[in-house]
């Protein structure tokens, strides 16, 4: 077909080094050409070209998405049936209703909060973090771009590389948490005959296979997987609710109570907000005119409600440890998998539910591996030349290393990692919000969407880099981690209180507008 200077024949960027010139078509001799988007593309002799050729053949036969990071234009997308649109909520339900969220629910009890306090904080923080992700998700269908590509219109070409790297690390870390909790469940099912190491490996391998196939397989799998875990958590409530301790007050008071509440709020908020840097990845196939309000509410509640179901179940069971010494012993000495096995009855039924719960770890990993891989592809042009399936395997290896390294300190991992997620996601979302409504007037017509992969047509990102950098200072001032407590956090109670997200929000929101204004004034883009 004829070359279209705007669309570039629909080829991904790595097939071009200059506008209108196919890099590998200048070779007179070489491997057999491949057909990419109805265009004949000649390959060179290099290993990357051969890998891309192999990926293209896999895409033809299995639909593995060899063009995952490319913009999906309106003419490339057809109508999506209503039952498939339910994936806007069900995708996140499958990814959040898992053993990791259940384990996070124990933190309120460990911090000395009452059951009522833990439940209220969990629900509120889940809604707050879910709304952040819901907003970011509205960019996917309207632009046809993945989340990291969307943020190029505020962060620019070069600063956005930091965002891409942070997102990849974040997704791999979240998947590692899921591998640990799923591995603990698998170990308990096998009565210790399957080690935690083996359990972690099994979960990661299964998730690798589903992520390898691509978005279509992920959406189909996640659309139905949630129901199993919804039923399991209802059983949790039914069998453990009668032991819940709803009378014991919080063991902390005054300023220390305030600090503890702020810290738990930051952890739960970070859990839900952490999806915001990859939400658009799963909406690019929807029509551009899909209601943004529908996308926002389905995503927000699709994250907040399932997250609350899993975490509140953890809150209930944790409070029951005050009344059941045998459960407390299992939790403290053997881990959360053995606790689940002990608290459910009959034992055979408990093992069956534990086996199913192992699959919940796979749900998170599938989403995380997929998004981490395409974030790596957007880190630089050379990285984009490496096929997605190679990045998928790389992410799998990193997740294994993180999970195996942190398997003995799950609660510390949860406290520190989930809080850190919230800090930078807050900066990211507020920059996107202000760019869209203040500088783009809330209209997608003001985005040069055809220039998404051209540095010359994107902002320089100076304003976003400045605001984000100040946001980093704000994190450090307000964070409350086991390894570091910021000066603002120290003054709140005996153990400190995490105000990193609140301080980051204010600093980023106030600094981005003037910084971006100056960028436009002096550089014009």
Secondary structure, DSSP 8 states (H G I E B T S, - for coil): ----TTTGGG--GGGEEETTEEGGGG-SS-S--EEETTEEE---SSHHHHHHHHHHHHHHHH---TTTTS---GGG-----HHHHTHHHHHHHHHHSSHHHHHHTTHHHHTT--HHHHHHHHHHHHHHHHHHHHHHHHHHHHH---HHHHTHHHHHHHHHHHHHHHHHHHHHHHHHHHHHHHHHHHHHHTTTSS-HHHHHHHHHHHHHHHHHH-HHHHHHHHHHHHHHHHHHHHHHHHHHGGG---S---S--HHHHHHHHHHHHHHHHHHHHGGGGTGGGGTTTS-TTS-HHHHHHHHHHHHHHHHHHHHHHHHHHHHHTTT-HHHHHHHHHT-HHHHHHHHSSSHHHHHHHHHHHHHHHHHHHHHHHHHHHHHHHTS-HHHHHS-HHHHHHHHHHHHHHHHHHHTT-HHHHHHHHHHHHHHHHHHHHHHHHHIIIIISTT-GGGS-GGGTT-GGGS---HHHHHHHHHHHHHHHHH-B-SS-B-HHHHTSTTT----HHHHHHHHHHHHHHHHHHHHHHHH--
